[in-house]
Amino acid sequence: MLLATVVIDPPSVIALGVIFVLFMSRSIAAGAPLRRSVLVGAAVGGWMGACFSVMAVKQPAWMLVYLADPRSLPVVVWYPIFLAVMIGSGALGGWFAHQRIAKGRKRAAVALAAAMLGLWLLLFAVTLQRYLHIGTYDEYFAGRARVLAEQPAVMHDFNIVSLITAVPLLVLLGAIIWFDRARTHPRAG
């Protein structure tokens, strides 16, 4: 089965949109606007998509998990669509979570996050061998794409992208938690 990284990322971003909004539960229950939740989800999806642009440019055949030859499907063609899907996926997760939390059905939001993470893991498992081999389109199909562990420069890129992705998202999550508590438990006097 052939699936691309660009195909398996949206479920994880839907899950993240839900998870970030779950941390806003108290303010949602207190009447926070839907727009805020959708924007948080969209920001998470947009940031994830923006961070993945590094790999889209540096390793386009891998990013597509060899679904298409980047010479016939350039990054400038598919990446804007991918970014829009990532933003939309996060926004969708945020919207769904907000709607469920506002109706007192927080468990439905948790279930969606779990289902999307499960789907992502399943799709990741299906594409694992392609994911672990990094090279050009021709190298992969000639059996010459090397495994990630043999490519220190690519591992360095992965580590940098992971750090650049995670730190701002953790800061955002901290701000959400602080804001949610501050709005629902204001200090007296």
trRosetta pair geometry for C-beta under 8 A, 3 or more apart (Angstrom, degrees):
i j d omega theta_ij theta_ji phi_ij phi_ji
1 126 5.3 -39 79 -179 126 120
1 127 7.8 -88 99 -69 91 70
2 65 7.2 171 -168 114 74 108
2 66 7.5 -96 -148 89 112 85
2 67 5.9 139 156 -105 110 77
2 127 7.9 76 -151 -105 35 95
2 130 7.7 90 -132 -51 69 161
3 7 4.9 -117 -174 76 90 134
3 8 5.8 85 137 -48 124 102
3 65 6.5 19 97 74 49 151
3 67 7.5 -21 175 -79 15 121
3 123 5.7 -96 111 -163 162 98
3 126 6.0 58 18 100 126 122
3 127 5.0 -98 66 -63 95 124
4 7 4.5 99 58 0 76 100
4 8 7.3 -162 94 -1 42 84
4 63 7.5 34 -179 135 102 52
4 64 4.8 -40 -138 -166 126 49
4 65 4.5 -175 -125 33 51 101
4 67 4.2 -52 -68 -20 113 140
4 127 7.7 148 -97 -123 9 152
5 8 6.0 -63 -141 42 34 100
5 9 6.2 44 160 -35 68 105
5 62 7.3 31 -11 140 139 64
5 63 5.2 -97 58 -164 132 47
5 64 7.0 -86 32 -74 89 10
5 65 5.2 140 -21 -35 77 102
5 127 7.4 -176 -69 135 60 154
5 131 7.0 116 -78 -108 102 94
6 9 6.3 -40 -139 18 27 117
6 63 6.4 58 -44 153 96 85
6 64 6.3 -12 2 -106 118 56
6 67 7.9 -97 39 24 107 145
6 78 7.0 -23 -135 155 172 121
6 82 4.9 -78 -145 -113 115 122
6 85 7.9 84 176 64 89 143
7 10 7.4 -51 -174 15 32 104
7 67 7.8 109 -14 -65 122 157
7 123 7.2 -137 111 -172 92 140
8 11 6.8 -48 -171 29 52 106
8 12 7.5 43 144 -10 72 107
8 120 6.0 109 175 -141 89 68
8 123 4.0 -179 -118 123 110 130
8 124 5.9 135 172 -66 149 65
8 127 6.4 -130 -31 22 149 144
9 12 5.9 -65 -158 40 46 108
9 13 6.1 39 152 -19 78 110
9 48 7.2 172 -179 141 118 124
9 49 7.9 122 137 -89 143 73
9 52 7.1 -5 -121 -77 161 165
9 82 7.9 50 59 -167 137 102
9 86 6.6 -26 124 -98 121 101
9 89 7.9 157 120 47 77 167
9 120 7.9 50 -118 -127 21 111
10 13 5.5 -61 -143 40 36 110
10 14 6.3 42 158 -24 70 99
10 85 5.7 -65 -85 150 122 106
10 86 6.7 -130 -94 -95 72 53
10 89 4.1 -158 -152 -92 84 151
11 14 5.6 -47 -147 31 35 113
11 15 6.5 37 153 -18 64 103
11 89 7.7 -94 -57 -160 18 134
11 116 4.4 -174 -177 -166 83 82
11 117 7.5 180 141 -67 101 23
11 119 4.5 -121 -155 91 160 115
11 120 4.4 -163 93 -61 114 87
11 123 7.0 133 27 15 139 139
12 15 5.5 -52 -153 36 35 115
12 16 6.4 35 149 -19 67 104
12 48 8.0 -171 103 -167 104 159
12 116 6.8 165 -84 145 24 101
12 117 6.8 69 -113 -105 67 60
12 120 4.3 83 -61 -108 87 156
13 16 5.4 -47 -142 37 37 112
13 17 6.4 45 153 -23 64 100
13 44 6.8 162 -157 119 83 96
13 45 4.5 81 179 -110 128 87
13 48 5.5 -155 -101 60 110 155
13 49 7.8 24 -100 -45 153 89
13 86 5.4 -161 -101 -151 173 72
13 89 4.2 77 92 106 116 125
13 90 5.0 -71 166 -62 101 79
13 93 6.9 -155 130 -10 59 139
14 17 5.7 -53 -152 33 31 114
14 18 6.6 31 150 -17 63 104
14 89 4.9 -87 -58 180 76 91
14 90 7.2 -136 -88 -83 35 31
14 92 5.8 -36 -118 87 96 106
14 93 4.0 159 -165 -67 51 110
14 96 7.8 26 -170 27 99 138
14 112 7.3 -95 144 155 109 105
14 113 8.0 -162 120 -107 76 53
14 116 4.6 -141 84 -130 108 155
15 18 5.7 -56 -154 36 32 112
15 19 6.2 30 152 -20 68 108
15 93 6.5 -94 -12 -125 10 143
15 112 7.6 -169 -103 127 62 73
15 113 4.6 97 -148 -150 77 67
15 114 7.8 126 -128 -39 113 16
15 116 3.8 -164 -58 91 94 121
15 117 4.7 101 -122 -52 161 81
15 120 6.9 -83 -3 -11 139 135
16 19 5.4 -52 -140 38 34 112
16 20 6.2 34 161 -19 67 103
16 41 7.8 139 103 -138 73 71
16 44 5.1 -159 127 155 114 138
16 45 7.5 156 77 -68 115 66
16 48 7.1 124 56 -46 160 144
16 90 6.5 -36 85 -115 98 91
16 93 6.7 89 68 100 50 166
16 169 7.8 -44 -168 -156 132 136
17 20 6.2 -54 -146 35 26 107
17 21 6.5 17 157 -11 61 111
17 40 7.4 133 -147 106 70 79
17 41 3.2 49 -147 -139 108 103
17 42 7.8 55 -116 -39 119 36
17 44 5.7 -178 -84 64 64 132
17 45 6.3 -2 -65 -42 112 104
17 89 6.8 -171 -16 130 135 63
17 90 4.0 159 -75 -159 115 53
17 91 6.7 -93 -134 -14 147 11
17 92 6.6 100 84 68 163 55
17 93 2.4 124 74 76 115 117
17 94 4.4 -92 -180 -36 103 73
17 96 7.9 84 109 38 115 97
17 97 6.9 -172 127 -1 77 125
18 21 6.0 -69 -153 43 28 106
18 22 6.2 38 151 -31 67 103
18 41 7.7 47 -42 -108 37 117
18 93 4.3 -96 -35 -176 72 100
18 94 7.3 -143 -73 -71 37 35
18 96 6.5 -36 -92 80 99 106
18 97 4.3 152 -136 -63 65 123
18 109 5.3 175 -162 -178 107 88
18 110 7.8 164 153 -89 124 26
18 112 5.5 -174 -100 93 157 107
18 113 4.1 -148 94 -72 135 98
18 116 7.2 146 11 25 135 140
19 22 5.5 -45 -149 23 32 117
19 23 7.3 32 153 -17 59 98
19 93 7.9 -15 9 161 63 132
19 113 5.3 108 -59 -133 82 142
20 23 6.0 -55 -167 28 36 111
20 24 7.4 27 140 -13 63 105
20 40 5.3 -157 126 148 126 116
20 41 6.6 173 62 -84 122 59
20 44 5.5 -165 -14 -55 154 148
20 94 7.0 -31 75 -93 105 95
20 172 7.3 -12 -137 123 128 112
20 173 6.3 -113 -120 -99 86 84
20 176 6.3 169 -173 -43 84 174
21 24 5.2 -56 -159 35 49 114
21 25 7.9 94 144 -60 62 63
21 28 7.4 58 177 -53 91 143
21 37 4.6 56 -124 -150 122 102
21 40 6.1 145 -76 83 79 131
21 41 6.3 -15 -41 -58 116 101
21 93 7.2 178 7 130 124 81
21 94 4.8 144 -54 -134 133 66
21 97 3.8 133 86 94 133 138
21 98 5.6 -90 -171 -54 140 76
21 101 7.1 -152 142 -7 102 142
21 109 7.2 -108 92 -166 109 142
22 25 5.8 2 -172 -48 47 106
22 97 5.9 -95 -55 -162 69 135
22 101 7.3 177 -113 -75 53 132
22 106 7.1 99 -133 -160 90 99
22 109 5.9 168 -84 124 97 129
22 110 6.8 84 -110 -78 141 75
22 113 7.2 -40 -32 -36 138 151
23 173 6.4 87 29 -156 172 81
23 176 5.0 80 105 120 122 122
23 177 5.4 -63 179 -77 122 76
23 180 6.2 -156 146 -11 72 157
24 27 5.3 -58 -176 51 80 106
24 28 5.5 86 122 -31 90 102
24 32 6.5 -93 166 69 113 161
24 36 7.3 -173 -167 119 157 115
24 37 6.3 -161 76 -96 150 90
24 40 7.1 165 -31 12 146 168
24 98 7.8 -17 87 -96 124 86
24 101 7.8 120 89 99 80 171
24 176 5.8 -76 -66 -174 90 108
24 179 8.0 -12 -113 89 90 104
24 180 5.2 -151 -123 -91 49 123
25 28 5.6 -60 -144 37 29 111
25 29 6.2 28 159 -18 67 106
25 101 5.2 -136 -125 -150 76 134
25 106 6.1 30 -129 -113 130 128
25 180 7.4 54 42 -161 54 140
26 29 5.8 -56 -149 37 29 110
26 30 6.3 20 152 -12 64 111
26 180 5.2 112 51 173 105 100
26 181 7.3 67 56 -86 152 43
26 183 7.4 152 108 80 103 96
26 184 4.0 -58 146 -39 124 166
27 30 5.3 -58 -144 45 37 110
27 31 7.9 -74 172 57 59 47
27 32 4.0 52 139 -40 95 134
27 179 7.3 -18 -41 125 154 86
27 180 4.9 -120 -14 -131 111 72
27 183 4.7 40 -101 86 114 140
27 184 5.8 -125 -71 -47 65 105
28 31 7.8 145 -177 10 27 9
28 32 5.0 -65 -87 47 44 108
28 37 6.7 44 -94 -64 119 131
28 98 5.8 -153 -130 -139 134 72
28 101 4.5 47 105 112 147 128
28 102 5.5 -102 165 -69 103 76
29 101 6.7 -95 -56 157 78 95
29 102 7.3 -173 -91 -111 43 45
29 104 7.9 76 -115 -86 100 66
30 183 6.8 179 71 133 149 105
30 184 5.6 -167 -28 -102 148 93
32 36 5.5 -69 164 49 108 142
32 37 7.3 110 115 -40 114 96
32 183 7.3 59 -76 134 113 159
33 36 5.3 107 72 -5 81 97
33 37 7.9 -153 106 2 53 84
34 37 5.8 -61 -160 38 44 110
34 38 6.2 39 149 -18 76 108
34 95 6.9 44 -176 -128 105 71
34 98 5.2 130 -130 134 71 148
34 99 7.4 38 -122 -67 116 71
34 102 7.6 -39 -81 -39 90 151
35 38 5.8 -59 -147 40 31 110
35 39 6.1 30 157 -18 67 109
36 39 5.8 -58 -147 39 28 110
36 40 6.4 30 154 -21 64 105
37 40 5.7 -51 -148 33 31 111
37 41 6.5 29 154 -14 64 106
37 94 4.4 169 151 173 76 96
37 95 6.7 138 109 -82 108 34
37 97 6.5 -149 -174 79 129 96
37 98 3.6 148 77 -65 169 130
38 41 5.8 -56 -150 39 31 110
38 42 6.1 30 153 -18 66 109
38 91 4.9 34 -168 -155 81 86
38 94 4.9 157 -103 102 30 123
38 95 5.1 37 -94 -68 95 85
38 98 7.1 -65 -43 4 71 148
39 42 5.5 -53 -140 40 32 112
39 43 6.1 36 156 -23 65 105
39 91 7.8 22 -76 -112 22 91
39 94 7.4 -136 38 140 30 165
40 43 5.7 -54 -148 34 28 112
40 44 6.5 30 153 -19 63 104
40 94 5.4 154 71 -119 84 138
40 172 7.7 151 -149 169 90 121
40 176 6.8 77 -137 -99 140 129
41 44 5.7 -54 -151 34 32 111
41 45 6.4 26 154 -12 66 108
41 90 4.0 170 162 153 69 72
41 91 4.8 142 98 -96 110 25
41 92 7.0 -146 146 43 145 35
41 93 4.9 178 -142 71 128 84
41 94 2.4 -135 -21 -23 128 116
41 95 6.8 -96 35 -14 156 65
41 97 7.6 158 -71 27 128 117
42 45 5.7 -57 -146 43 31 109
42 46 5.9 33 155 -21 67 110
42 87 5.0 31 -157 -171 82 82
42 88 7.6 19 -114 -79 87 24
42 90 5.2 151 -92 93 21 108
42 91 4.0 29 -70 -70 90 97
42 94 6.9 -74 -18 19 66 144
43 46 5.7 -54 -140 39 28 112
43 47 6.2 29 159 -20 63 106
43 90 7.1 -130 49 135 36 147
43 172 7.1 -174 119 -140 128 153
44 47 6.0 -56 -147 35 26 108
44 48 6.4 25 155 -17 62 107
44 90 4.5 177 73 -144 88 135
44 93 8.0 -65 72 68 132 130
44 94 7.8 148 26 -53 119 115
44 169 6.6 74 -130 -125 85 106
44 172 7.3 -171 -83 105 84 155
45 48 5.8 -55 -147 37 30 110
45 49 6.2 27 156 -15 65 110
45 86 4.4 170 175 151 90 69
45 87 4.7 154 104 -106 116 25
45 88 7.0 -130 137 40 162 30
45 89 5.1 156 -121 67 137 81
45 90 2.4 -145 -26 -9 108 120
45 91 6.6 -77 21 -15 142 68
45 93 7.8 149 -54 25 116 116
46 49 5.7 -58 -146 41 29 110
46 50 6.1 30 156 -21 66 108
46 83 7.1 48 -133 -175 64 89
46 86 6.6 139 -83 109 31 103
46 87 4.5 39 -71 -96 84 95
46 90 6.9 -97 -11 37 64 148
47 50 5.6 -53 -143 37 30 111
47 51 6.3 29 157 -18 65 106
47 165 7.0 132 141 -143 96 68
47 168 6.3 -141 -156 96 145 127
47 169 6.4 170 105 -71 146 93
48 51 6.0 -58 -150 36 28 109
48 52 6.4 26 153 -18 63 109
48 86 5.7 -146 81 -173 99 129
48 90 7.3 155 21 -61 119 128
48 165 6.4 56 -116 -149 59 115
48 169 7.9 45 -65 -75 83 136
49 52 5.7 -57 -147 37 31 111
49 53 7.2 53 149 -43 60 88
49 82 6.4 166 -144 128 110 84
49 83 4.2 130 155 -125 138 64
49 85 7.8 146 -98 68 136 67
49 86 3.3 163 -60 66 121 157
49 87 6.5 -65 13 -39 148 73
50 53 5.7 -31 -167 -6 39 118
50 83 7.0 64 -66 -129 59 113
51 54 6.7 -31 175 5 49 107
51 161 5.6 124 168 -166 97 86
51 164 5.6 169 -130 104 111 103
51 165 4.1 113 165 -85 171 93
52 55 5.6 -52 -166 42 63 106
52 56 6.0 70 135 -28 79 103
52 63 7.2 123 170 -135 102 120
52 82 7.7 -103 97 139 131 129
52 86 7.7 178 29 -81 133 159
52 161 7.3 78 -96 -171 40 132
53 56 5.1 -53 -143 36 39 119
53 57 6.2 34 159 -16 70 104
53 79 6.5 76 -120 -163 85 133
53 83 7.5 17 -72 -79 105 116
54 57 6.3 -65 -157 38 24 103
54 58 6.0 -2 159 3 65 118
54 157 6.5 -172 142 -173 121 104
54 160 7.7 -126 162 97 168 106
54 161 5.1 -152 60 -92 140 115
54 164 8.0 94 -21 58 146 147
55 58 5.9 -63 -127 53 32 97
55 59 5.1 -35 -168 48 74 103
55 62 7.0 -86 177 89 104 111
55 63 5.2 142 127 -80 96 111
55 157 6.9 130 -86 142 79 123
55 158 7.8 49 -83 -91 121 67
55 161 6.4 8 -36 -87 102 167
56 59 7.7 -46 -82 64 9 61
56 60 5.9 42 -177 -101 50 74
56 63 4.8 114 -101 -139 56 175
56 75 5.3 122 152 -138 98 118
56 79 5.1 102 164 -103 152 119
56 82 7.3 178 -102 69 143 155
57 60 7.0 7 -124 -57 12 94
57 75 5.9 75 -93 -148 57 173
58 157 6.2 -130 95 -148 163 158
59 62 4.0 -19 155 39 113 121
59 63 5.8 129 100 -28 80 88
59 134 5.9 -38 -143 -159 139 107
59 154 6.9 68 -67 -130 140 112
59 157 7.8 145 -16 103 120 154
60 63 5.4 -52 -140 35 34 114
60 64 6.3 22 162 -6 66 107
60 70 3.8 86 110 -103 129 147
60 74 7.9 -34 -160 -153 163 41
60 75 5.3 -110 -105 -66 130 102
61 64 6.1 -64 -151 47 28 102
61 66 5.7 33 173 -86 89 65
61 69 7.2 -8 -108 -135 101 45
61 70 5.3 -101 -63 -13 71 113
61 135 7.0 -42 85 99 135 49
61 136 5.3 106 5 -161 156 37
61 137 4.2 -146 -124 -56 131 70
61 139 8.0 123 96 43 158 94
61 140 6.5 -165 148 -8 127 130
62 65 6.8 21 -174 -85 40 43
62 66 7.5 7 -97 -40 33 76
62 131 7.8 87 -171 -139 91 42
62 133 7.9 -157 -113 99 99 55
62 134 4.8 4 -92 -129 144 78
62 135 7.3 115 -61 33 102 32
64 67 4.6 -114 162 38 93 94
64 68 5.4 -79 168 43 149 77
64 70 6.7 174 8 -67 138 87
64 73 7.1 108 -102 88 159 130
64 78 7.4 52 -89 97 114 164
65 127 5.4 -31 -148 -163 157 127
65 130 4.5 72 -166 131 98 132
65 131 6.4 -30 -110 -72 111 65
66 130 5.9 -126 26 -153 113 120
66 137 5.9 141 -128 -128 79 70
66 140 4.7 -115 -93 100 141 160
66 141 7.0 156 -163 -49 132 88
68 72 6.4 -112 172 76 101 99
68 73 4.2 30 125 16 137 143
68 137 7.9 -53 123 -112 33 137
69 72 4.9 61 76 18 98 100
69 73 6.8 124 74 18 49 89
69 137 4.4 116 -119 166 74 174
70 73 6.1 -77 -122 71 35 72
70 74 6.4 72 179 -108 74 39
70 75 6.8 11 -153 -43 112 77
70 137 6.3 -170 11 -34 80 123
71 74 7.7 12 -148 -72 18 75
71 137 7.3 -112 3 28 95 143
73 77 5.9 -116 -168 72 62 131
73 78 5.7 37 164 -29 104 126
74 77 5.1 98 66 1 75 102
74 78 7.6 172 89 8 39 86
75 78 6.6 -75 -140 52 31 85
75 79 4.8 26 177 -26 75 124
76 79 6.7 -32 -99 32 18 109
76 80 7.5 21 -175 -14 46 105
77 80 7.8 -93 168 27 16 97
77 81 7.8 -6 144 -1 55 115
78 81 5.6 -65 -159 42 47 112
78 82 5.9 49 148 -25 78 107
79 82 5.3 -53 -143 38 36 115
79 83 6.1 38 158 -21 69 103
80 83 5.6 -50 -144 36 32 113
80 84 6.4 34 155 -18 64 105
81 84 5.8 -55 -150 37 31 111
81 85 6.4 31 151 -19 64 106
82 85 5.7 -57 -149 37 30 111
82 86 6.4 31 153 -21 65 105
83 86 5.6 -52 -148 34 32 112
83 87 6.4 31 154 -16 65 104
84 87 5.8 -53 -147 38 32 110
84 88 6.1 30 154 -16 65 110
85 88 5.6 -56 -143 43 30 111
85 89 6.0 36 155 -26 65 105
86 89 5.7 -49 -143 32 29 113
86 90 6.6 27 157 -14 61 104
87 90 6.1 -58 -153 38 29 108
87 91 6.2 27 152 -17 65 111
88 91 5.5 -56 -143 41 32 112
88 92 6.1 37 156 -24 67 105
89 92 5.7 -51 -147 34 29 113
89 93 6.5 30 153 -17 62 104
90 93 5.7 -54 -151 36 32 111
90 94 6.3 31 152 -16 65 107
91 94 5.6 -56 -148 40 32 112
91 95 6.1 34 153 -21 66 106
92 95 5.7 -52 -143 36 30 112
92 96 6.2 28 158 -17 65 107
93 96 5.9 -55 -144 38 27 109
93 97 6.2 24 159 -16 64 109
93 112 7.4 174 -134 127 78 125
93 113 7.6 79 -155 -90 114 79
93 116 7.4 -40 -103 -19 117 172
94 97 5.9 -57 -144 39 27 108
94 98 6.1 27 159 -19 64 109
95 98 5.9 -59 -148 36 26 110
95 99 6.3 25 157 -19 64 108
96 99 5.9 -58 -149 35 28 111
96 100 6.4 19 158 -12 64 110
96 109 6.7 151 124 -114 85 82
96 112 5.8 -106 130 129 139 176
97 100 6.0 -63 -149 41 29 106
97 101 6.0 25 159 -17 68 111
97 109 4.1 81 -127 -141 73 128
97 112 7.3 -137 -74 62 76 133
97 113 7.7 42 -87 -50 116 106
98 101 5.9 -58 -140 40 27 107
98 102 6.0 27 161 -20 65 111
99 102 6.0 -58 -146 36 24 111
99 103 6.6 8 158 -6 60 112
100 103 6.0 -68 -150 45 30 102
100 105 4.3 -90 -168 86 83 97
100 106 6.5 135 128 -92 100 25
100 108 4.3 -140 -145 76 139 112
100 109 4.4 179 75 -47 137 93
100 112 7.8 178 -13 -1 157 129
101 104 7.7 48 -178 -69 32 17
101 105 7.3 -102 -69 63 22 56
101 106 5.2 50 -109 -93 73 78
101 109 5.9 -3 -49 -20 86 150
105 108 4.3 12 147 9 109 120
105 109 7.2 125 112 -15 75 84
106 109 5.6 -53 -161 34 45 112
106 110 6.4 44 145 -18 72 103
107 110 5.3 -51 -146 38 39 114
107 111 6.1 45 152 -24 68 103
108 111 5.5 -50 -147 35 32 115
108 112 6.6 35 152 -21 63 100
109 112 5.7 -49 -150 32 34 110
109 113 6.6 34 151 -17 64 103
110 113 5.7 -54 -152 36 33 112
110 114 6.3 31 152 -17 66 107
111 114 5.7 -55 -146 39 32 110
111 115 6.1 33 155 -21 66 107
112 115 5.6 -54 -143 37 31 111
112 116 6.2 28 159 -17 66 107
113 116 6.0 -57 -146 38 27 108
113 117 6.3 25 156 -15 64 108
114 117 5.9 -57 -146 40 29 109
114 118 6.2 33 153 -21 64 108
115 118 5.6 -55 -148 37 30 114
115 119 6.3 32 152 -19 65 104
116 119 5.6 -48 -145 36 33 112
116 120 6.3 37 153 -20 64 103
117 120 5.5 -50 -146 36 33 114
117 121 6.4 35 153 -19 64 104
118 121 5.7 -53 -148 36 31 111
118 122 6.4 33 153 -19 64 105
119 122 5.6 -54 -148 36 32 113
119 123 6.2 27 156 -13 67 108
120 123 5.9 -58 -145 42 29 107
120 124 6.0 33 154 -23 65 109
121 124 5.5 -53 -142 37 29 115
121 125 6.3 34 156 -22 63 103
122 125 5.8 -53 -151 32 29 111
122 126 6.6 29 151 -19 62 105
123 126 5.6 -51 -149 33 35 114
123 127 6.4 8 159 2 67 111
124 127 6.2 -73 -146 51 28 93
124 128 6.3 61 151 -71 65 81
124 131 7.0 5 -159 -31 73 163
125 128 5.6 -14 -148 -31 32 118
127 130 5.0 -60 -172 50 77 111
127 131 5.2 85 126 -34 90 104
128 131 5.4 -59 -141 37 29 115
128 132 6.2 23 163 -18 67 108
129 132 6.1 -57 -145 36 28 107
129 133 6.7 11 161 -6 62 110
130 133 6.3 -69 -148 43 31 99
130 140 7.4 43 -141 -158 82 135
132 147 5.4 -8 152 -142 96 86
132 148 5.4 -97 -158 -3 61 105
133 140 6.0 120 120 -121 121 91
133 145 4.0 85 163 110 104 116
133 146 6.9 162 -148 85 71 18
133 147 5.9 -49 -94 -92 61 52
133 148 7.7 -108 -78 -33 18 71
134 145 6.0 177 73 -178 18 104
134 146 6.6 -33 60 71 73 69
134 147 7.6 70 15 -167 80 16
134 148 5.7 79 -7 -86 119 69
134 151 5.9 -91 67 27 125 162
134 154 5.3 132 104 -156 161 167
135 139 3.3 -95 146 93 134 137
135 140 5.4 171 68 -53 104 72
135 144 6.4 168 -166 102 170 74
135 145 3.1 -142 18 -116 124 82
135 146 6.3 109 -59 16 111 64
136 139 4.5 98 48 5 77 104
136 140 7.0 -140 89 -8 41 84
136 145 7.5 -154 40 -91 44 97
137 140 6.1 -56 -154 30 27 110
137 141 6.7 8 158 -2 63 110
138 141 6.2 -66 -146 46 30 99
138 142 5.9 20 159 -12 68 116
139 142 5.9 -66 -141 45 26 104
139 144 4.4 -94 -157 82 78 95
139 145 4.5 113 122 -69 101 72
140 143 7.9 38 172 -66 29 22
140 144 7.7 -88 -57 57 18 62
140 145 4.1 14 -89 -27 62 139
146 150 4.5 -100 169 80 120 127
146 151 5.6 133 96 -50 121 106
147 150 5.2 88 64 7 76 104
147 151 7.6 -167 95 -3 41 97
148 151 6.0 -80 -154 41 35 105
148 154 6.2 -118 -141 104 72 124
148 155 6.3 110 169 -75 88 88
148 158 7.5 30 -161 -26 123 154
149 155 7.4 55 -115 -70 32 133
151 154 3.9 21 122 25 122 115
151 155 6.2 148 93 -18 69 86
152 155 5.5 -55 -142 40 34 113
152 156 6.2 43 155 -26 66 102
153 156 5.5 -48 -151 30 31 116
153 157 6.7 33 149 -18 62 101
154 157 5.5 -48 -151 34 37 113
154 158 6.4 41 148 -21 66 102
155 158 5.5 -49 -148 35 35 115
155 159 6.3 36 153 -20 65 104
156 159 5.8 -56 -150 36 30 111
156 160 6.4 27 154 -16 65 107
157 160 5.8 -57 -146 39 30 109
157 161 6.1 28 157 -16 66 109
158 161 5.9 -58 -145 40 27 109
158 162 6.1 30 155 -22 64 108
159 162 5.6 -53 -146 35 29 113
159 163 6.4 27 156 -17 63 106
160 163 5.8 -57 -150 37 31 109
160 164 6.1 26 155 -15 67 109
161 164 5.8 -57 -141 42 30 109
161 165 6.0 31 157 -21 65 110
162 165 5.8 -58 -146 37 26 111
162 166 6.0 15 163 -14 65 115
163 166 6.1 -60 -136 40 25 103
163 167 6.1 22 173 -22 65 111
164 167 6.9 -47 -131 28 20 106
164 168 7.6 6 173 1 52 107
165 168 7.6 -90 -177 41 22 94
165 169 6.5 4 155 -8 63 123
166 169 5.7 -74 -150 44 32 109
166 170 5.9 29 161 -21 73 109
167 170 5.9 -56 -147 35 28 109
167 171 6.5 29 154 -18 63 105
168 171 5.4 -52 -146 37 36 114
168 172 6.3 40 153 -21 67 103
169 172 5.5 -49 -147 36 34 114
169 173 6.3 36 152 -20 64 104
170 173 5.5 -50 -145 36 33 113
170 174 6.4 38 153 -20 64 103
171 174 5.7 -52 -150 35 31 113
171 175 6.4 32 151 -18 64 105
172 175 5.6 -56 -149 37 32 111
172 176 6.3 35 152 -22 66 104
173 176 5.5 -50 -147 33 33 114
173 177 6.4 33 154 -18 65 104
174 177 5.8 -54 -148 36 31 110
174 178 6.2 29 155 -16 65 108
175 178 5.7 -55 -144 40 31 110
175 179 5.9 29 158 -18 66 110
176 179 5.9 -57 -141 40 26 108
176 180 6.0 28 158 -22 64 109
177 180 5.8 -54 -144 35 26 112
177 181 6.5 20 158 -12 61 108
178 181 6.1 -63 -152 40 27 105
178 182 6.0 24 155 -19 66 112
179 182 5.6 -56 -141 39 29 111
179 183 6.1 26 161 -18 66 109
180 183 6.2 -57 -145 37 24 106
180 184 6.3 -3 164 3 61 115
181 184 6.3 -73 -140 49 26 93
181 185 5.5 -32 -180 36 69 112
182 185 7.1 -72 -114 62 16 71
182 186 6.8 50 177 -95 58 61
183 186 7.4 -4 -149 -58 18 87
